[in-house]
Amino acid sequence: MDDVFVGSLMSSPVYTVRPDTAVQVVGSTMLDRGIGSAIVVDEEGRLEGILTATDFVRIVAESDDTDATVGDVMSTDLVTVTADEHIQTAANLVIEHGFHHLPVVDGETVIGVVTTTDLTAYISDRVTPTPN
């Protein structure tokens, strides 16, 4: 595991949205694509937040606002990694923070996402991860 870096496991490109996108649109797209998160970026592509399947559970449980935008409900307590960090660093951050999705950045630009599924596939003897 010492020579495996986040960049070799991350999913890329990622599904990105703007903060003013309707939550229902993002939810439908996530279902259609079979993905668990949408990365929220500004007009220049800089990371602003993330909207995950877990956030959707919170939205349903706490609100009946069907006109909500991503900016209203996204998570902004972000932890990120870079493509050249060891996967053990990413795994430690996932466990430490209880996250399932870690945006991968190059400066302020999102270049991918590494998920618990990516990490699990790497250590599994049943699935060979295929970097996108």
DSSP file (Angstrom, degrees, kcal/mol; ACC not computed):
  #  RESIDUE AA STRUCTURE BP1 BP2  ACC     N-H-->O    O-->H-N    N-H-->O    O-->H-N    TCO  KAPPA ALPHA  PHI   PSI    X-CA   Y-CA   Z-CA
    1    1 A M    >         0   0    0      0, 0.0     3,-1.3     0, 0.0    86,-0.3   0.000 360.0 360.0 360.0 -13.4    0.0    0.0    0.0
    2    2 A D  T 3   +     0   0    0      1,-0.3    86,-0.0    84,-0.1    84,-0.0   0.799 360.0  43.1 -64.6 -28.9    3.0    2.3    0.4
    3    3 A D  T 3  S+     0   0    0     83,-0.1     2,-0.5     2,-0.1    -1,-0.3   0.214  90.0 101.2-104.2  16.0    3.3    3.1   -3.3
    4    4 A V    <   -     0   0    0     -3,-1.3    83,-2.0     3,-0.0    84,-0.3  -0.886  53.7-164.9-105.6 127.7   -0.4    3.6   -4.1
    5    5 A F  B >>  -A   86   0A   0     -2,-0.5     3,-1.8    81,-0.2     4,-0.5  -0.746  33.0-111.0-113.3 157.6   -1.6    7.1   -4.3
    6    6 A V  H >> S+     0   0    0     79,-3.0     4,-2.3    76,-0.3     3,-1.7   0.852 112.8  64.9 -52.3 -40.8   -5.1    8.7   -4.3
    7    7 A G  H 34 S+     0   0    0     76,-2.7    -1,-0.3     1,-0.3    77,-0.1   0.757  97.7  54.9 -58.6 -25.9   -4.8    9.7   -8.0
    8    8 A S  H <4 S+     0   0    0     -3,-1.8    -1,-0.3    75,-0.3    -2,-0.2   0.646 118.5  32.5 -83.7 -13.4   -4.7    6.0   -9.0
    9    9 A L  H << S+     0   0    0     -3,-1.7   106,-0.2    -4,-0.5    -2,-0.2   0.614  91.6 108.9-113.0 -19.3   -8.0    5.2   -7.2
   10   10 A M     <  -     0   0    0     -4,-2.3   122,-0.8   104,-0.1     2,-0.4  -0.169  68.2-119.3 -65.5 153.8  -10.0    8.3   -7.5
   11   11 A S  B     -B  113   0B   0    102,-3.3   102,-1.7   120,-0.1    -1,-0.1  -0.790  38.8-145.3 -89.5 133.6  -13.1    8.6   -9.7
   12   12 A S        +     0   0    0     -2,-0.4     2,-0.2   100,-0.2   100,-0.1  -0.968  66.6  32.2-156.9 140.9  -12.8   11.3  -12.4
   13   13 A P  S    S-     0   0    0      0, 0.0     2,-0.2     0, 0.0    -1,-0.1   0.601  82.0-151.3 -73.2 166.0  -14.4   13.3  -13.8
   14   14 A V        -     0   0    0     -2,-0.2     2,-0.7    96,-0.1    24,-0.1  -0.678  21.5-103.4-103.9 158.8  -16.8   14.0  -11.0
   15   15 A Y        -     0   0    0     22,-0.3    24,-2.8    -2,-0.2     2,-0.3  -0.737  47.4-172.3 -80.2 116.1  -20.4   15.2  -11.2
   16   16 A T  E     +f   39   0C   0     -2,-0.7     2,-0.3    22,-0.2    24,-0.2  -0.856  10.5 177.8-115.0 149.2  -20.4   18.9  -10.4
   17   17 A V  E     -f   40   0C   0     22,-2.3    24,-2.6    -2,-0.3    21,-0.0  -0.916  27.8-113.7-139.2 164.8  -23.2   21.3   -9.8
   18   18 A R    >   -     0   0    0     -2,-0.3     3,-1.9    22,-0.2    52,-0.3  -0.666  33.3-110.3 -96.6 157.8  -23.6   25.0   -8.8
   19   19 A P  T 3  S+     0   0    0      0, 0.0    52,-3.3     0, 0.0    53,-0.3   0.756 115.5  59.2 -60.6 -24.6  -25.1   26.1   -5.5
   20   20 A D  T 3  S+     0   0    0     50,-0.2     2,-0.2    49,-0.2     3,-0.0   0.397  78.5 116.4 -87.9   5.6  -28.2   27.4   -7.2
   21   21 A T  S <  S-     0   0    0     -3,-1.9    49,-2.7     1,-0.1    50,-0.2  -0.514  76.1-105.5 -73.2 139.2  -29.1   24.0   -8.7
   22   22 A A  B  >  -I   69   0D   0     47,-0.2     4,-1.8    -2,-0.2     3,-0.4  -0.425  19.7-133.4 -66.5 136.3  -32.4   22.6   -7.5
   23   23 A V  H  > S+     0   0    0     45,-2.3     4,-2.8     1,-0.2     5,-0.2   0.875 105.5  57.3 -57.8 -40.4  -31.9   19.7   -5.0
   24   24 A Q  H  > S+     0   0    0     44,-0.4     4,-2.1    42,-0.3    -1,-0.2   0.871 104.7  51.2 -62.6 -36.3  -34.5   17.6   -6.9
   25   25 A V  H  > S+     0   0    0     -3,-0.4     4,-2.2     2,-0.2    -1,-0.2   0.925 112.1  46.5 -64.5 -45.2  -32.5   17.9  -10.1
   26   26 A V  H  X S+     0   0    0     -4,-1.8     4,-2.7     1,-0.2    -2,-0.2   0.915 111.4  51.6 -65.1 -43.5  -29.4   16.7   -8.4
   27   27 A G  H  X S+     0   0    0     -4,-2.8     4,-2.2     1,-0.2    -1,-0.2   0.911 110.6  48.1 -60.0 -43.8  -31.1   13.9   -6.7
   28   28 A S  H  X S+     0   0    0     -4,-2.1     4,-2.6    -5,-0.2    -1,-0.2   0.908 112.6  48.5 -63.3 -42.7  -32.6   12.6   -9.9
   29   29 A T  H  X S+     0   0    0     -4,-2.2     4,-2.4     2,-0.2    -2,-0.2   0.908 109.7  51.9 -65.8 -42.0  -29.2   12.8  -11.7
   30   30 A M  H  X>S+     0   0    0     -4,-2.7     5,-2.0     1,-0.2     4,-1.1   0.913 112.0  47.0 -61.2 -42.0  -27.5   11.0   -8.8
   31   31 A L  H  <5S+     0   0    0     -4,-2.2     3,-0.4    -5,-0.2    -2,-0.2   0.935 112.3  49.5 -63.5 -46.3  -30.1    8.2   -9.0
   32   32 A D  H  <5S+     0   0    0     -4,-2.6    -2,-0.2     1,-0.2    -1,-0.2   0.868 117.9  39.6 -61.2 -37.7  -29.8    8.0  -12.8
   33   33 A R  H  <5S-     0   0    0     -4,-2.4    -1,-0.2    -5,-0.2    -2,-0.2   0.568 105.4-125.9 -90.3  -9.8  -26.0    7.8  -12.7
   34   34 A G  T  <5 +     0   0    0     -4,-1.1     2,-0.3    -3,-0.4    -3,-0.2   0.888  61.5 140.0  66.3  39.3  -25.9    5.5   -9.6
   35   35 A I      < -     0   0    0     -5,-2.0    -1,-0.2    -6,-0.2    -2,-0.1  -0.800  51.0-145.5-116.2 158.5  -23.5    7.9   -7.8
   36   36 A G  S    S+     0   0    0     -2,-0.3    17,-1.8     1,-0.1     2,-0.3   0.385  73.6  31.2-105.0   2.7  -23.5    8.9   -4.1
   37   37 A S  E     - G   0  52C   0     15,-0.2     2,-0.4    16,-0.1   -22,-0.3  -0.999  51.5-150.6-157.7 158.0  -22.4   12.5   -4.3
   38   38 A A  E     - G   0  51C   0     13,-2.5    13,-2.6    -2,-0.3     2,-0.5  -1.000  24.4-136.4-127.3 130.7  -22.4   15.8   -6.2
   39   39 A I  E     -fG  16  50C   0    -24,-2.8   -22,-2.3    -2,-0.4     2,-0.5  -0.754  17.0-141.8 -89.3 129.2  -19.4   18.1   -5.9
   40   40 A V  E     +fG  17  49C   0      9,-2.6     8,-3.3    -2,-0.5     9,-1.6  -0.810  27.9 171.1 -97.6 124.7  -20.5   21.8   -5.6
   41   41 A V  E     - G   0  47C   0    -24,-2.6     6,-0.2    -2,-0.5     2,-0.1  -0.889  27.9-122.3-130.0 159.1  -18.3   24.3   -7.3
   42   42 A D    >   -     0   0    0      4,-2.0     3,-2.0    -2,-0.3     6,-0.1  -0.220  51.2 -79.1 -87.2-173.3  -18.5   28.0   -8.2
   43   43 A E  T 3  S+     0   0    0      1,-0.3    -1,-0.0     2,-0.1   -25,-0.0   0.761 132.5  50.5 -61.4 -26.4  -18.3   29.5  -11.7
   44   44 A E  T 3  S-     0   0    0      2,-0.1    -1,-0.3    65,-0.0     0, 0.0   0.352 121.2-105.2 -93.4   5.4  -14.5   29.1  -11.7
   45   45 A G    <   +     0   0    0     -3,-2.0    65,-1.0     1,-0.3     2,-0.3   0.608  69.4 149.7  83.5  11.7  -14.7   25.4  -10.7
   46   46 A R  B     -C  109   0B   0     63,-0.2    -4,-2.0     1,-0.1    -1,-0.3  -0.606  54.5-102.0 -81.7 139.9  -13.5   26.0   -7.1
   47   47 A L  E     +G   41   0C   0     61,-1.6    -6,-0.2    -2,-0.3    -1,-0.1  -0.364  48.0 159.9 -63.3 128.8  -14.8   23.7   -4.5
   48   48 A E  E     -     0   0C   0     -8,-3.3     2,-0.3     1,-0.4    -7,-0.2   0.604  60.3 -43.5-119.4 -27.5  -17.7   25.1   -2.3
   49   49 A G  E     -G   40   0C   0     -9,-1.6    -9,-2.6    28,-0.1    -1,-0.4  -0.972  48.3-109.7-179.2-171.8  -19.3   22.0   -0.9
   50   50 A I  E     -GH  39  75C   0     25,-1.9    25,-3.0    -2,-0.3     2,-0.5  -0.994  10.3-155.3-145.8 145.5  -20.6   18.5   -1.4
   51   51 A L  E     +G   38   0C   0    -13,-2.6   -13,-2.5    -2,-0.3     2,-0.2  -0.987  25.3 178.5-123.7 119.8  -24.1   17.0   -1.5
   52   52 A T  E  >  -G   37   0C   0     -2,-0.5     4,-1.6   -15,-0.2   -15,-0.2  -0.654  46.6-102.0-118.3 170.7  -24.2   13.3   -0.6
   53   53 A A  H  > S+     0   0    0    -17,-1.8     4,-1.5     1,-0.2     5,-0.1   0.864 123.8  57.5 -58.8 -36.1  -26.8   10.6   -0.3
   54   54 A T  H  > S+     0   0    0    -18,-0.3     4,-1.8     1,-0.2    -1,-0.2   0.879 102.3  54.2 -62.3 -38.2  -26.5   11.1    3.5
   55   55 A D  H  > S+     0   0    0     -3,-0.2     4,-2.7     1,-0.2    -1,-0.2   0.874 103.5  56.3 -63.1 -36.6  -27.4   14.8    3.0
   56   56 A F  H  X S+     0   0    0     -4,-1.6     4,-2.4     2,-0.2    -1,-0.2   0.874 104.1  52.6 -64.2 -36.3  -30.6   13.7    1.2
   57   57 A V  H  X S+     0   0    0     -4,-1.5     4,-2.2     2,-0.2    -1,-0.2   0.930 111.4  47.0 -62.0 -44.3  -31.6   11.6    4.2
   58   58 A R  H  X S+     0   0    0     -4,-1.8     4,-2.4     2,-0.2     5,-0.2   0.901 110.1  53.3 -63.3 -41.4  -31.1   14.7    6.4
   59   59 A I  H  X S+     0   0    0     -4,-2.7     4,-1.9     1,-0.2    -2,-0.2   0.933 111.8  44.3 -59.7 -47.5  -33.1   16.8    3.9
   60   60 A V  H  < S+     0   0    0     -4,-2.4    -1,-0.2     1,-0.2    -2,-0.2   0.895 116.6  46.7 -65.4 -40.2  -36.1   14.5    4.0
   61   61 A A  H  < S+     0   0    0     -4,-2.2    -1,-0.2    -5,-0.2    -2,-0.2   0.828 123.5  30.2 -71.9 -32.1  -36.0   14.1    7.7
   62   62 A E  H  < S+     0   0    0     -4,-2.4     2,-0.3    -5,-0.2    -2,-0.2   0.557 116.3  40.4-108.5  -9.5  -35.6   17.8    8.6
   63   63 A S     <  -     0   0    0     -4,-1.9    -1,-0.1    -5,-0.2     0, 0.0  -0.971  37.6-167.5-144.9 152.7  -37.4   19.8    5.8
   64   64 A D        +     0   0    0     -2,-0.3     2,-1.1    -3,-0.0    -4,-0.1   0.068  53.4 128.1-119.9  20.7  -40.4   19.9    3.6
   65   65 A D    >   +     0   0    0     -6,-0.2     3,-1.0     1,-0.2    -2,-0.0  -0.671  31.0 177.7 -80.7  98.9  -38.9   22.6    1.4
   66   66 A T  T 3  S+     0   0    0     -2,-1.1   -42,-0.3     1,-0.2    -1,-0.2   0.543  76.3  62.1 -80.8  -6.0  -39.2   21.2   -2.1
   67   67 A D  T 3  S+     0   0    0    -44,-0.1    -1,-0.2   -45,-0.1    -2,-0.1   0.228  75.9 135.4-100.7  13.6  -37.8   24.4   -3.6
   68   68 A A    <   -     0   0    0     -3,-1.0   -45,-2.3   -46,-0.1   -44,-0.4  -0.246  43.5-145.0 -63.8 147.7  -34.4   24.0   -1.9
   69   69 A T  B >>  -I   22   0D   0    -47,-0.2     3,-1.0   -46,-0.1     4,-0.9  -0.689  28.5-105.9-105.4 165.9  -31.2   24.6   -3.8
   70   70 A V  H >> S+     0   0    0    -49,-2.7     4,-2.3   -52,-0.3     3,-1.0   0.895 120.5  58.7 -56.5 -41.5  -27.9   22.7   -3.4
   71   71 A G  H 34 S+     0   0    0    -52,-3.3    -1,-0.3     1,-0.3   -51,-0.1   0.771 101.2  56.7 -61.3 -26.1  -26.5   25.8   -1.6
   72   72 A D  H <4 S+     0   0    0     -3,-1.0    -1,-0.3   -53,-0.3    -2,-0.2   0.784 123.8  19.0 -73.7 -27.1  -29.2   25.6    1.0
   73   73 A V  H << S+     0   0    0     -3,-1.0    -2,-0.2    -4,-0.9    -1,-0.1   0.459  89.2 120.7-128.1  -3.8  -28.4   22.1    2.1
   74   74 A M     <  -     0   0    0     -4,-2.3     2,-0.4    -5,-0.2   -23,-0.2  -0.217  64.7-111.6 -66.7 155.7  -24.9   21.1    1.0
   75   75 A S  B     +H   50   0C   0    -25,-3.0   -25,-1.9     1,-0.1    -1,-0.1  -0.736  32.4 177.0 -84.5 134.0  -22.2   20.1    3.4
   76   76 A T        +     0   0    0     -2,-0.4     2,-1.9   -27,-0.2    -1,-0.1   0.397  54.8  97.9-118.4  -0.9  -19.4   22.7    3.7
   77   77 A D        +     0   0    0    -27,-0.1     2,-0.2     2,-0.0    -1,-0.1  -0.514  65.8 176.7 -85.0  70.5  -17.3   21.0    6.4
   78   78 A L        -     0   0    0     -2,-1.9     2,-0.4   -30,-0.1    24,-0.1  -0.500  29.0-169.1 -89.3 143.6  -15.0   19.6    3.8
   79   79 A V        -     0   0    0     -2,-0.2     2,-0.3     2,-0.0    -2,-0.0  -0.994  19.7-172.7-121.6 134.2  -11.9   17.6    4.1
   80   80 A T        -     0   0    0     -2,-0.4     2,-0.3    22,-0.1    24,-0.2  -0.808  13.0-159.1-125.5 165.1   -9.9   17.1    0.9
   81   81 A V  E     -d  104   0B   0     22,-2.0    24,-2.7    -2,-0.3     2,-0.3  -0.894  18.8-123.0-132.8 166.2   -6.9   15.2   -0.4
   82   82 A T  E >   -d  105   0B   0     -2,-0.3     3,-1.7    22,-0.2   -76,-0.3  -0.749  28.1-111.7-106.8 161.0   -4.5   15.7   -3.3
   83   83 A A  T 3  S+     0   0    0     22,-0.5   -76,-2.7    -2,-0.3   -75,-0.3   0.755 114.7  57.0 -63.6 -24.6   -3.9   13.1   -6.0
   84   84 A D  T 3  S+     0   0    0    -78,-0.2    -1,-0.3   -79,-0.1     2,-0.2   0.332  83.0 105.7 -93.7   9.6   -0.3   12.5   -4.7
   85   85 A E  S <  S-     0   0    0     -3,-1.7   -79,-3.0     1,-0.1   -78,-0.2  -0.610  80.6-101.7 -84.0 150.0   -1.3   11.6   -1.2
   86   86 A H  B >>  -A    5   0A   0    -81,-0.2     4,-1.4    -2,-0.2     3,-0.8  -0.371  25.1-122.3 -67.0 147.3   -1.0    8.0   -0.1
   87   87 A I  H 3> S+     0   0    0    -83,-2.0     4,-2.8   -86,-0.3     5,-0.2   0.786 111.6  65.0 -63.7 -25.2   -4.3    6.1    0.0
   88   88 A Q  H 3> S+     0   0    0    -84,-0.3     4,-2.5   -87,-0.3    -1,-0.3   0.881  99.3  52.8 -64.3 -35.9   -3.7    5.3    3.7
   89   89 A T  H <> S+     0   0    0     -3,-0.8     4,-2.1     2,-0.2    -1,-0.2   0.930 110.8  46.8 -61.7 -45.5   -4.0    9.1    4.3
   90   90 A A  H  X S+     0   0    0     -4,-1.4     4,-2.4     2,-0.2    -2,-0.2   0.925 112.2  50.0 -62.4 -44.8   -7.3    9.1    2.6
   91   91 A A  H  X S+     0   0    0     -4,-2.8     4,-2.2     1,-0.2    -2,-0.2   0.902 109.7  51.3 -62.1 -41.1   -8.5    6.0    4.4
   92   92 A N  H  X S+     0   0    0     -4,-2.5     4,-2.8     1,-0.2    -1,-0.2   0.895 110.4  48.9 -63.0 -39.8   -7.5    7.6    7.8
   93   93 A L  H  X S+     0   0    0     -4,-2.1     4,-2.4     2,-0.2     6,-0.4   0.895 108.8  53.1 -66.7 -40.2   -9.4   10.8    6.9
   94   94 A V  H  X>S+     0   0    0     -4,-2.4     4,-1.5     2,-0.2     5,-0.9   0.935 115.2  40.7 -58.9 -47.1  -12.5    8.8    6.0
   95   95 A I  H  <5S+     0   0    0     -4,-2.2    -2,-0.2     2,-0.2    -1,-0.2   0.933 114.5  51.6 -68.6 -46.0  -12.4    6.9    9.3
   96   96 A E  H  <5S+     0   0    0     -4,-2.8    -2,-0.2     1,-0.2    -1,-0.2   0.876 123.1  29.0 -59.6 -40.1  -11.5   10.0   11.4
   97   97 A H  H  <5S-     0   0    0     -4,-2.4    -1,-0.2    -5,-0.2    -2,-0.2   0.550 101.1-123.6-101.4  -9.9  -14.3   12.1   10.0
   98   98 A G  T  <5 +     0   0    0     -4,-1.5    -3,-0.2    -5,-0.3     2,-0.2   0.762  59.9 148.2  72.5  24.4  -16.9    9.5    9.1
   99   99 A F      < -     0   0    0     -5,-0.9    -1,-0.2    -6,-0.4     3,-0.1  -0.497  41.0-164.3 -88.2 160.1  -17.1   10.6    5.5
  100  100 A H  S    S+     0   0    0      1,-0.2    16,-1.7    -2,-0.2     2,-0.4   0.450  78.5  47.5-115.5  -9.7  -17.8    8.4    2.5
  101  101 A H  E     - E   0 115B   0     14,-0.2    -1,-0.2    15,-0.1    14,-0.2  -0.993  59.7-172.2-137.9 126.6  -16.6   10.8   -0.1
  102  102 A L  E     - E   0 114B   0     12,-2.7    12,-2.5    -2,-0.4   -22,-0.1  -0.964  23.0-134.2-119.0 115.2  -13.3   12.8   -0.2
  103  103 A P  E     - E   0 113B   0      0, 0.0   -22,-2.0     0, 0.0     2,-0.5  -0.418  15.5-141.1 -63.6 141.0  -12.9   15.4   -2.9
  104  104 A V  E     -dE  81 112B   0      8,-3.0     7,-3.0   -24,-0.2     8,-1.4  -0.925  26.2-170.0-105.8 125.6   -9.5   15.3   -4.6
  105  105 A V  E     -dE  82 110B   0    -24,-2.7   -22,-0.5    -2,-0.5     2,-0.4  -0.818  31.1-158.4-121.2 155.2   -8.2   18.8   -5.4
  106  106 A D  E >  S- E   0 109B   0      3,-2.8     3,-1.6    -2,-0.3     2,-0.6  -0.906  84.1 -47.9-124.5  98.4   -5.4   20.4   -7.3
  107  107 A G  T 3  S-     0   0    0     -2,-0.4    -2,-0.0     1,-0.2     0, 0.0  -0.666 123.8 -24.7  70.6-120.2   -5.1   23.8   -5.6
  108  108 A E  T 3  S+     0   0    0     -2,-0.6   -61,-1.6    -3,-0.1     2,-0.4   0.375 119.3  98.1-102.5   2.0   -8.7   25.0   -5.5
  109  109 A T  E <  S-CE  46 106B   0     -3,-1.6    -3,-2.8   -63,-0.2     2,-0.5  -0.778  71.8-130.8 -97.7 132.9   -9.9   22.9   -8.4
  110  110 A V  E     + E   0 105B   0    -65,-1.0    -5,-0.3    -2,-0.4   -96,-0.1  -0.682  30.1 169.2 -80.6 126.2  -11.7   19.5   -7.9
  111  111 A I  E     -     0   0B   0     -7,-3.0     2,-0.3    -2,-0.5    -6,-0.2   0.471  61.1 -29.8-115.1  -6.8  -10.1   16.8  -10.1
  112  112 A G  E     - E   0 104B   0     -8,-1.4    -8,-3.0  -100,-0.1     2,-0.3  -0.982  53.6-113.9 178.7-173.9  -11.8   13.7   -8.6
  113  113 A V  E     -BE  11 103B   0   -102,-1.7  -102,-3.3    -2,-0.3     2,-0.5  -0.984  13.6-152.6-146.4 139.0  -13.3   12.1   -5.6
  114  114 A V  E     - E   0 102B   0    -12,-2.5   -12,-2.7    -2,-0.3     2,-0.2  -0.959  22.2-170.3-113.0 132.5  -12.1    9.0   -3.7
  115  115 A T  E  >  - E   0 101B   0     -2,-0.5     4,-2.2   -14,-0.2   -14,-0.2  -0.682  40.1-106.3-118.8 168.2  -14.9    7.1   -1.9
  116  116 A T  H  > S+     0   0    0    -16,-1.7     4,-2.6    -2,-0.2     5,-0.2   0.844 122.8  56.8 -61.6 -31.5  -15.1    4.3    0.6
  117  117 A T  H  > S+     0   0    0    -17,-0.3     4,-2.7     2,-0.2    -1,-0.2   0.909 105.2  50.2 -65.5 -41.6  -16.1    2.1   -2.4
  118  118 A D  H  > S+     0   0    0      2,-0.2     4,-1.7     1,-0.2    -2,-0.2   0.927 113.9  45.1 -60.3 -45.4  -12.8    3.0   -4.2
  119  119 A L  H  X S+     0   0    0     -4,-2.2     4,-1.6     2,-0.2    -2,-0.2   0.898 114.3  48.3 -66.9 -40.9  -10.8    2.1   -1.1
  120  120 A T  H  X S+     0   0    0     -4,-2.6     4,-1.5     1,-0.2    -2,-0.2   0.907 109.1  52.9 -66.4 -42.2  -12.7   -1.1   -0.4
  121  121 A A  H  < S+     0   0    0     -4,-2.7     6,-0.3     1,-0.2    -1,-0.2   0.869 106.2  55.6 -61.3 -36.2  -12.3   -2.2   -4.1
  122  122 A Y  H  < S+     0   0    0     -4,-1.7    -1,-0.2     1,-0.2    -2,-0.2   0.916 113.9  37.4 -64.0 -43.5   -8.6   -1.7   -3.8
  123  123 A I  H  < S+     0   0    0     -4,-1.6    -1,-0.2     5,-0.0    -2,-0.2   0.627  99.0  97.9 -86.5 -11.1   -8.1   -4.0   -0.8
  124  124 A S     <  -     0   0    0     -4,-1.5    -3,-0.0     3,-0.2    -4,-0.0  -0.434  63.5-150.3 -74.5 147.9  -10.7   -6.5   -2.0
  125  125 A D  S    S+     0   0    0      1,-0.1    -1,-0.1    -2,-0.1     3,-0.1   0.336  93.1  61.4 -94.6   6.6   -9.6   -9.7   -3.8
  126  126 A R  S    S+     0   0    0      1,-0.2     2,-0.4    -5,-0.1    -1,-0.1   0.716 103.3  40.4-103.7 -26.7  -12.9   -9.7   -5.6
  127  127 A V        -     0   0    0     -6,-0.3    -1,-0.2    -7,-0.2    -3,-0.2  -0.986  64.7-148.5-130.0 131.7  -12.9   -6.5   -7.6
  128  128 A T        -     0   0    0     -2,-0.4    -6,-0.1    -3,-0.1    -7,-0.1  -0.879  29.7-125.7 -94.9 118.4  -10.0   -4.8   -9.4
  129  129 A P        -     0   0    0      0, 0.0   -11,-0.0     0, 0.0   -10,-0.0  -0.336  18.6-155.8 -64.6 143.9  -10.4   -1.0   -9.3
  130  130 A T        -     0   0    0   -121,-0.1  -121,-0.1    -2,-0.0    -2,-0.0  -0.929  14.0-135.1-122.1 106.2  -10.4    0.7  -12.6
  131  131 A P              0   0    0      0, 0.0  -120,-0.1     0, 0.0  -122,-0.1  -0.317 360.0 360.0 -60.3 139.2   -9.4    4.4  -12.4
  132  132 A N              0   0    0   -122,-0.8  -121,-0.1  -123,-0.1  -124,-0.1   0.444 360.0 360.0 -87.4 360.0  -11.6    6.6  -14.5
